[in-house]
């Protein structure tokens, strides 16, 4: 840069001293696009040299900026990241205070500064908690596929938090999650609670296959859920009419009617509404076809003496095997149901001497109570409590 200044000074000095020493500075007339400028040779020369110097300086400055561009970009980038980080921390604090509106605004600001998917995911959660479902969906899309599972977890946590206060909204959000057919257990376990709480028994029946394949629930637990769901659904149909209940049962496919849990649930519903003859008939057909075991029938407390063929079936089984605990227990239950308390007592005494359960002692206590022997009834009840 110094040599430019030196050259500039020498040229200007020469341009001025030369014409002045000769006594003739000279003039120049410039015309362009209708404009005309008259100036001396000295002035024109000075303007020309000055223009060259200024252009050189500008070019040098541009080169300097370009050379420093990367470091400048890094500086601006660091500044944006710092602002995004501050907004992110403010959003986290707002979440801890359950101030979802402020959290949403902070995470939105953080994302504008730095397109980090995590910021978008947290913005989606905050919007959802705030009740702004449109914004929640927008920010969910910004978060991308890598946050789909995390977003689903946040959604399920939100559903769990509002399932009591806003059941309709919770159900709507849960259905959207279930429509994605999640492979994790939590959505399906949450579905059990929600469907039971809202008495959506048919919906619970519909998800039974998913419960079995996506959770670690035991077969016993699955069957308990199935029994309760079908029993309650049968009762709901019975509230409509007796025909509605029967038609619902007949509409089930053959494999479902042969399912012991479903048949027992149907029998339990019939007994609960007072149709004990139909209950006994359903159990008789199940036992005869081998769809239901005698142990399942006694444990479900669905044996009724109102159908003679069922009583005969149990008696015939005992003739073949007089020591069969299951059929002895069944005989006692049928005798008690028909108010033949002496026969019921004799049958249960055989079990008491063998391998009586708490339920057997409970029934024995009921029998003694019906016979008017309160002392023996009290003793039986104590044994029932001790056997639990």
N, C-alpha and C positions, 0 to 999 in steps of 0.2 A: 504493500500500500504506500510505503514511503516514496518509492521511485516514481509513482504516479504524481504525487504532489510536487516532487522536484521537477519533473518534466513539464508539468502544468505551469509552474512558476517561470521556468526558462522560456517556454513558448509565448506566454503572455508578455513577458519582458521584451522579447525579440519583436513581437508583433507591434508593440507600442513604440519602442525606441527606433526601429527601422524607418517607418514612414515619417515619424516626427523629425528625425535627423535630416531627411531629404526634403522636408518642407511640403510633402504631398501625402496626406493621409488616405485619400481615395474614398470613393463611395460605391455602394452596391445597391441595385434595385432588384427586389425579389417580388415576383407576381405568381399567385396560385389561387385558382378557383375564384377569381374576381377580387382577390385581396392583393394588395401591394405594400411592400415594406421597403423603405430606403434607409440604409444604414452604412456606417463606415466599414472599411475592411477590418479595422482593428476590432470593432465591436462584434462583427460577424465571426471573427476568429475566436474571440473570447467566448462567445455563446457556444460555438461548435465544440471547443475544448471542454467547456463546462458540462455540456450535454454528455460527452463521452465519459467524463469522470463520474457523473451522477449515475449513468447507466451501469458503469462498471461496479460502482458501489452497491447498486440494487441487486445485480447478478450475484455479487459476493455474499450479500445478505441472504438471498434465497438459497444459495448453496449451503451456507452455514445452518440455516433452519432445517434443510433436508437432511444434513448430516446428523443433526441433533433430534431428528424426528422420532426415532425409536425410543430414546430415553424420555422424550416428551410424552409419547404415548403411554409409556410405563408409568409416568407420574400421574397422568390423568386417570389411568386404570386403577392405580393404587387409591386414588382419591375416591373413585366410584365405589370400589370394594369396601373402603372404610365406612362410607355412608351406608352402604347396604348392610354391613356388619352391625352398625349402630341400630339401624331400623330393625334388624333381626332380633337383637337382644331386647329391644323395647317390646317387640311383639311377644317374645317368650315371657317377659315379665307380665304383660297384659293377660296372657293365657293363664298364668298362675293365679292371677287375680280374678279369673273368669270374666274378664272384660273383652268379650269376643269382637266387638265393633272396633275397638282400638287395635286389637291384635290383627284383625283383617287389614286395617289401614296400614299398619306397620309392615306386614308381610307383602302387601301390594307395592309399597314403596321400595322395599328391599329387592323385589323381583324386577322392578323397573331399572334399578341401578345395576343389578347383576342377575342375568337370566338363569338363576339356579333353580332346578326342578323342585328341590326341597322347600324353597320359599313358596312356590306355587301350591305344593301339597298342603302346607300349613295354612295358606290363605284359603284353600278349599275347605279345610276342616273348620276354620274360624267362621267362614261364611255359613257353613252348615249349622254350626252351633248357634249362630245369630239368627238362623231361620231364612237366610237369603239363598234359597236353593238354586236360583239361576246363576248367581255368582259362584256358588259352590261347584256347579257343573262346569262352568267356564274354567275355573282354576284347576279343576281336576284334569281337564283336557290339556292344560298347559304343563301339568306335572309330568305327563307322559306315561308310558307303559310300565316303566321301572317302579313307579309308585302306586300301581294299581292295587297290589296286595296291602301295602301300608295304608292306602286310602280306604280300602275295604275294612281294615281293622279299626280305623278311626270312625268309620260309619257305624260299625257294629257296636263300638263303645258308646257312641251317641244314642243308638237305638236302645241299648240297655239302660241308659240314663233317663230316657223319656217313656219307657214302656208302661209305666204306671200313670204318669201325669198326662201323656198324650198317646194313648194306645192306638188310635186310628193312624196317626202320623207314623208311629213306630212300625206298624204293620205294613204300611205302604213302602217305607224304606227297606224293610226286611224282604218283602216280596221282590223288590228290585235286585237285591243281593242274591236271593235264591234263584232268580231267573238266570243268573250267570253260572249256575251249577258249581258252586265252590267246592273244592275238595277238602278243605279244612273242616274240622269238627264243630268249631264254635258257632258258626251261623245256624247249623242244624240243631244244636243244643239250645240256642236262643229261640229257635222256632218252636221247640217243645213248650217252653215257658209261655211264649206269647200266644200260641194257639190254645193252650189250656186256659190261660187267664181270660181269653176272649171267647171261650167255648166254641172254637172253630174245629170241631171234632173231625169233620170230613176232610178238612185241610190237613190235619195231623195224620189222618189215615193215608192221604196222598203222598206224604213225605216219608212214610215208613221205610220204603226201599232205600232212600238216600240216607236215612239214619243208620241203617244197617251197614251200608257200604262206606260211609264217610266218618263214622265215629267208632270209638272203641267200646261202645256199650255191649255188655254181655247179652247172650241170647235170652237170658232170664229177664233182664231189664227191658229189652225190646218187646218181649211178650207181655210184660206188665203194661207198657205203654199202649201196645196194640189192644189188649183186653179193655183197658179203660176207655180208649178212644172209640172203639166199636160199641161198647156198652152205652156210652153217653150218646153216641149217634143213634143207636137203636131207640133210646128213650126219647130223643128229640123227634124221631119219626113217629113214635107212639103218641106224642102230644098232638100231632096232626090228626091221626086216626089209627085205628087198629089195622085197617087195610094198608095204610101207608107203611107201617112197620113190616107187615108181611111182604108187601111188594118190594120193599128195599132189600129184605133178606133174599127173596127169590131172584132179584136182579143181580145178585152177586154171582160170579162164575162158580163153576162146580168145584174148582180147587179151593176157593175161598170158603165155601160152605163145608168143605171137608177139613179145613184148618181147625184144629182143636181149640185154639185160642178164640177164634171168631165164633165158633159154635157155642162155646162156653159163655162168651159175652152176650150172645143172643138169648141163651137160656137165662142168664142172670137178669137181663132186662125184662124178660117175660115174667119171671118170678117177682121182680120188684113192682111191676104194675098189677100184680095179682092174678095173672093168668098162669096158675101153677100147673094146670093140666097140659097146656101147650109147652111149658118149660120141661115137664117130665117126658113128654113125647119127643122133644128135640134131643134130650140126653139119651133116651132109649135108642133112638136111631143112630146116634153117634157111637154108643157102646156096641151096638150090634154090628155096625160096619167096621168097627175098629178105629174110627177117627178120633175117639176120645177114650182115655184109659179111666178105670174106676178111681184111681188115685187123683187124677185131674178133676173128676166130678166131685169127689168128696172135699178136696181142698178148696174148690170154688163154691162150695155150699149151694149147689143147685139141684140137689136130689129132692124130689117131691113125690109123695105117695098117691097123687091124684090119677096116675095112669097105671092101671093094673099090669100091663105088659112089662113095665119097668120093674115092678116089685117081683114079678115072676122071673125076670131075667136074673136079678140078684140072687133069688132063692135057688135057682138052678145052678148058678155058679158056685154057691156054697155047698150044694150037694156033691159037686165034683171035687171041691177042695174046701173042706170045713175049716181049715186053719188059715185061709187067705185073709190077711189083715185088712186089705182094701175092701173086700166084700163084707167082712164083719162090720167094719165101720159104716159101710153103705146101708147095711140092714138096720143098724142102730139109728141112723139118721132117718130112714124111711119110717121106721116104727115110731120114732118121736114125732115126725110130721103127721102121722095118722093118729097120734095121741095114744098109741099102745105103749105106755111108759114102762110096763113090766118087761115086755120083749126088748125094748131099747136098753133097759138096765142090764138084762142078762147078756145081751150082745156086747155091751161096753165092758162088762166085768171081765170078759175073755181078753179084751185088749189091755185092760189095766194090769192083768196078770202077765202080759207079754211085753208090749212096747208102746204103751200109751203116750200120746203127745199132749201138749198143752190144750189143744182143741178138744181132745177126747175128754180130758178132765173137766173142761168148761161145759161140754155137752152133758157129761155125767152129773155135774152140779145142777144144770137146768132140769134134768130128769128127776133128781131127788127133790128139787124145789116143786116140781109139778106133782110129785107124789106126796108132798106135804112134810118131808123130812128135812127141816132146815139145818139141822146139825150136820148131817151127812153132806148136804149141799155145800155148807160152809167149808167142810174139810176138802171137798173136791175142788172148790174154787181156790183154796190155798195151794193145793198141789198144782193147779193150773198155773198159778203165778210163779211157783217154784220151778216149773218146767220150761218157762219161757226163756 
